Amino acid sequence: MSRFPTMELSEAQYESDGLRFMTVRSPALNGRGDMTIFVPKGCEEATDMPVSLLLHGVYGSHWAWALRGGAHRVAQQLIDEGTIQPMVLVMPSDGLHADGSGYLPLEWANYEQWIMEDVRAAVCEGIPQIGELSKWFIAGLSMGGYGALRLGAKYADQFFGISAHSSITHFNQLSKFIEDSLESYGTQEADEVDVVYWMEKNQNDLPPLRFDCGRDDVLIEENQALNDALTELDIPHRYQEFPGEHSWDYWTEHLEDTLRFFNSH
């Protein structure tokens, strides 16, 4: 029996490029939530495929990774080349709070639960290529990088890999991008929003971890500081810096690094 009062899925005859669109009534959001799903060509009969969960940044929504970053085309090209095995991309909205929810459990809606429970349950129910045996990976950019790092560490035993690009590395860095005050997010416990806290707490269960940042990115110092903190704590990870800024050109180029990394695990 479905956990969702309503679920709408795009019609196959109108879909293109392997993209599907889903809207569900989410208990966590107390309303509707959207996601874009990419199923590679030739996988119509596949089951229990690996899943890469891609989280978007501030200002965006579920369509951003596909329609601004071409994530589905990057993935399909790598699959066609035989560089990676076929995998499904699940690209949910962050829940659409203000300019960005931070993928956090807030007082009026639990955006963390939306990602960790509702999104996963919805695609298992509505997308036949995803099943209970699917291996899940999590990645994101900017605010979505923060979401991937934090959720990947907090729920370490539920993922097989974590990757992040140009990441906000702590909740307080949202103020670099949003107009609303951080107080508008309600009281946040220091440990709850701290990426390093969760990584240290769940250090023994962390899946393989990588993150990168452009050398001209506004968040380069924050990413370097996270690398230093994880190195000091002896938490295994891979950190890379590349030419580039906080831009879709950078994220589209380096999504390939994420998908290759996930494929290796």
C-alpha positions, 0 to 999 in steps of 0.5 A, a space after each residue: 500500500 502506498 505511503 503517499 496520498 497522491 502520486 503523479 508521474 509523467 506519461 512515457 509518450 511525452 518524455 524525452 532524453 530518458 527524463 521522467 517527472 514525479 510529484 508526490 504528496 509528501 508527509 515530510 513536507 506537509 504538501 507536494 514535492 517534485 523530482 526529476 528522474 533519469 533512466 538510461 536508454 536500454 534499461 526498460 526491463 532492468 531492476 534494482 539499478 544503482 541510484 545517484 541522488 543529486 541535490 541542487 543548490 540555492 535558487 534551484 529546483 528538481 530540474 536544475 541538474 538536468 536542464 541547467 547542468 545536462 546531468 542526464 547527458 553526462 551520464 548517458 555519454 559515460 554509459 555509452 562509452 562503457 566508462 560507467 555501468 548504467 545508473 539511475 539519477 534521482 534529482 529531487 527538489 530541496 522542498 522549496 523553502 525560501 531560496 534554499 532549505 539546506 535539506 534540514 529538518 525545520 519546524 514547519 517541514 522536514 526537508 531532511 526526511 523528504 530526501 531520506 524517506 519520501 524521495 526514496 520511497 516514491 521512486 522505489 514505488 514509481 520507478 520499476 528500475 529502482 528497488 529495495 536492492 538498489 545501491 544508493 549514492 549521494 552527491 550535490 553542488 553548493 547547498 546541495 553539496 552541503 546536503 550530500 556531505 551532511 546527509 551522507 555522513 549522518 545516514 552513513 550506513 544508507 549510502 555507498 558513496 558521497 561526492 560534493 562539488 563547490 560545497 557549502 561546508 557549514 550551515 552558516 555559509 548559507 548567508 553568502 547566498 540567501 537574503 533571509 536571515 539564518 534565524 528564519 530557519 528556526 533554532 538549529 542545534 550546533 551539532 545537527 548542522 555540522 558536517 564534521 560532527 556527523 563525519 566524526 560521529 559516524 567515522 567507522 561507517 562512512 562510505 567512500 567520500 570525495 569532494 572538489 572545488 574550483 580554485 576561483 570559487 567563493 567557497 574555496 577556503 571553506 572547502 580547504 578548511 574541511 579538507 584540513 579538518 578531515 585530515 586532522 581527524 584521520 577521516 579517509 577522503 579525497 579532496 581535489 581542486 580544479 580550475 573554475 568558479 562557482 558555476 554550472 560550467 564547472 559542475 557539468 564538467 566535474 559531475 563526470 568525476 562523481 559518476 566515475 567515483 560512484 561507479 568504482 564503488 
